[in-house]
Amino acid sequence: MQVVAGDKDLQQWFLSLEKLPENLRYSHIRGMAERMHADKVDHDLVEALRSLTSPEVYKAAAKTIRDFSR
């Protein structure tokens, strides 16, 4: 979250996902995680991204990002 919170472009991208219907949001996140996995990005980072497909985790992360951006 600190990486996203420290980068205005990442903040905007992440928070823009809220505008998508839930199914598209989570599909987008899953697809990104799959591409990162295929590119052999750090396993923990991929799993952290995958955790955002949980509605509760996504909402908590979005709240944290909004709080950081104030």
C-alpha positions in Angstrom: 0.0 0.0 0.0 2.9 2.3 0.7 4.0 2.1 -2.9 0.6 3.0 -4.2 0.1 5.7 -1.6 3.4 7.3 -2.6 2.6 7.5 -6.3 -0.2 9.8 -7.5 -0.7 7.9 -10.8 -1.0 4.5 -9.0 -3.4 6.1 -6.5 -5.6 7.4 -9.3 -5.5 4.0 -11.1 -6.3 2.0 -8.0 -9.1 4.3 -6.9 -10.5 4.3 -10.5 -11.2 0.6 -10.2 -14.0 1.5 -7.7 -15.9 2.9 -10.7 -16.0 -0.5 -12.4 -18.7 -3.1 -11.6 -17.4 -5.5 -9.1 -17.1 -8.4 -11.5 -15.0 -6.3 -14.0 -12.9 -4.9 -11.2 -11.9 -8.3 -9.9 -11.5 -9.7 -13.4 -9.1 -6.8 -14.1 -7.1 -7.5 -10.9 -7.0 -11.3 -11.6 -5.7 -10.6 -15.1 -3.0 -8.3 -13.9 -1.9 -10.8 -11.3 -1.8 -13.6 -14.0 0.4 -11.4 -16.2 2.7 -10.5 -13.3 3.0 -14.2 -12.5 3.8 -15.1 -16.1 6.4 -12.4 -16.0 7.9 -14.0 -12.9 7.2 -11.0 -10.7 7.9 -11.6 -7.0 5.4 -14.2 -5.7 4.5 -12.2 -2.6 3.6 -9.2 -4.7 1.4 -11.3 -7.0 -0.3 -12.8 -4.0 -0.9 -9.4 -2.5 -2.5 -8.2 -5.7 -4.6 -11.4 -5.9 -5.8 -10.7 -2.3 -7.5 -7.5 -3.7 -10.1 -9.8 -5.4 -11.7 -10.1 -2.0 -14.3 -7.4 -1.7 -13.4 -6.7 2.0 -9.7 -6.5 1.3 -10.3 -4.2 -1.7 -12.5 -1.9 0.3 -10.0 -1.7 3.2 -7.2 -1.1 0.7 -9.1 1.7 -1.1 -9.9 3.3 2.3 -6.2 3.2 3.2 -5.2 4.7 -0.1 -7.8 7.5 0.3 -6.5 8.2 3.8 -2.9 8.3 2.6 -3.8 10.7 -0.2 -5.2 13.4 2.1 
